[in-house]
Structure formats: structure tokens, C-alpha cells
């Protein structure tokens, strides 16, 4: 598949009428990534695209993010379509021909694809608004990468009156043209933890005169890796990873403080509580054994993502009209769309974005989301919007 395929795509009503335009939009967005809650230029660009196509913009009390509305000819249900818009602090090394121009930042999670697809669906749905019954809100959400954007959107009242919501995430484990929708858990719940150790620093030649934290920290880091293997059920998927370590700054001084950070991933509330409580217990026990004190900060970032059973089943039954339905491969990545799904009925889809042998994963500097996934992503948004409006009527 190629750009020529996309430009000549003709797979029915579920594609944008101007895929070449979407390729230009994707290029621009890919070249101009911005970090969470700093997506000012991205927001301005999205507003301009919507305004140029005559789509009504909504005022929401957030500095970034874009909100718009398509109103059908007849009153009816009120639904929302969501795409995330932030990039990551990653230096791009991908084979995409138009690299990021904001050096040090990259759409390494493919949010440029999500934005482009939602714009394509918006253009399509707006052109057929006379045949629609109900209201479609378009949510271009900031700050998904730090797990705080969905909550900000809800606090700002942007979901008021919405009866159902739909969203996507590109998934490089699937081929373009493939999509996964279902009733089982799709993306893991996510938590962040930070451990800070307090000891008595001393001269490195006299370690017995202090209670340095380095050995305790090493023991803790190794011990925490047994929490999942020796506590969680082998039939439950869970992960606890240490990702950042701090301690000392001088070669001949045993420091007084040290610490480490990491993340936990889980698919059930019970497993989250298990990981949190066992982490705290291990840190407390090891700290006491080494004669130091410790603080454990645990922050819940996002819940496990599970689509509404009825709506997900209904939407999946129509996938054959525009894509190939696949079995869900659960992801250990977090997704704050789950915050919406805990408030209102939600449908979520994995849209195949690569699938080539040896492809690079999300958040990799070499991640490559292929343009060829756009027809399927647009198809999901437009098809799902129409299905939800009809069903909720």
C-alpha cells in the first residue's frame, strides 16, 4: 500500500473524500509535535482546519485542546469523538520522510494519525450533516501522554450532555486495514510511584559512620521485581518496572538521600491494590533493616480501558464495511480515554498502523505509523458516529 493507494482510495462512505488533503495535514502535524498542555500551535492549526471547513468551534475553558460540534438536521442523541494531540520528548529517528521540525520532540505515539483521522471524519460527517439525527462533539484532547488530559476535559465541562464517546489508538502490531474492537480489557491501568530514601551521609572511606541509602536502594530495586512473580496470579497480566534512579553526586561521599521511580500496569482493581500494598510493605521492611527511612508516593494515572459491552459489540459488527476485524491483543500501555469510559458508555478501537516484521513500538524514536492506516481510522470514526446516533435514538 502507498500514498497513491490512499489518494485513490474508494471504499465507500467511510472515507474522507479528499485523502490527499489528509496526507498534507498528517505531514504538518507530524512535523510540529508539542508536549502535554503546551499544544498551542497544534490547537491553532486544528481550529483553523475546522473553521476552514465550516465546522462550529466550541469555547471550553482550557488553554490547549480543540472542541467542535456537528449538529444534524434533526434533534437526537448527543455523542462525542475523541483524538489525543500531544507529542513526546523523543528525538526522532524514524523512516517517516518528513521528520519533526521541533527538535527533541516527536509524535512517537502516533497522535498525529489520530488527529488527522478525526479531522477526516469531521469533514465527512459535516458534509452529510443534513442526513444526521443528533449532535456530534469533536474532542481534540491535550495531555494524554501524562494521563491528565481527559480529567481536565471533564472538569471543564466539555462532556456535558454526552451520552456515548468513541476513540482510537493506532497499534503497530496490526496491519493497516485491520482493526480490533471488543468487550475485553484493551489497555492497562497505569500508576506512577516514587520512592525517596533518607539516611545519614558520610565520608566514603568511613561508611560505618553513616547509614547510606545506596545498598538499601539496590536491595529494594531487586526485591520489587518479585512482587508480580510471587504475589500476582499467573493468570493475571501485571507489570512493575523501575525506570529512573537517583543517588549521589560526588565520588567520595556516601549520600544522605537517594531514590527511584517507576510504573505499575494492571488490568483489575484488585491487582492494582496488590502491587501498591506489596511495594509499600517491601520498602518499609527493607528500610527498617538498613536503619533508614523511606517515603513511597503512589499516583494513579489511568484505569484499565474496557469498552462498553453493548456498544462495542454493535460497532464491531459493522467493521466489515470498512476494515478487517481482529482479536484484541491487550496492551500494557496506559490510555486516559479510560477516564471517559468510567463515566459514560464508550467504544475504543485499535487501528493497525504498521504490522511489518521488525517494526518499532510506540514511544520508540524509530516508531513509524504508516499513512495507510488513515482510511480505517476515518472509517471507524464515521461509521461509529452514525451507529451510535442511530442506536441511541
Beta strands, then each sheet from edge to edge (+ up, - down):
strand 1: 56-57
strand 2: 66-71
strand 3: 74-84
strand 4: 133-141
strand 5: 164-175
strand 6: 178-180
strand 7: 189-198
strand 8: 202-203
strand 9: 238-247
strand 10: 253-254
strand 11: 257-266
strand 12: 293-302
strand 13: 324-326
strand 14: 345-354
sheet 1: 1+ 2- 4+ 3+ 5+ 14+ 6- 13-
sheet 2: 9+ 11- 7+ 12-
sheet 3: 8+ 10-
end
